[in-house]
Amino acid sequence: MNKTLYNEIMERGKTSSEDAKILGVVVHGTKEELIELINNPLIKATSFGVITDPIY
């Protein structure tokens, strides 16, 4: 999957960080680690989600 995504990015001419537009990121960590991000001026919006193991 990563190789396919990488090839697609290269084919579109996005060969450096200056060429790519960042729309968002995924951050994960413990409660204590994420608390450090509160009031960070680079963060414009957030949402919270939880991933669990399947029941079945």
RAWO-V495091 format. One line per field, one symbol per residue. ss: DSSP state (A for helix, B for strand, O for the rest). A space follows every 50 residues. Layout:
ss->???
This chain:
ss->OAAAAAAAAAAOOOOOOOOOOOOOOOOOOOAAAAAOOOOOOOOOOOOOOO OOOOOO
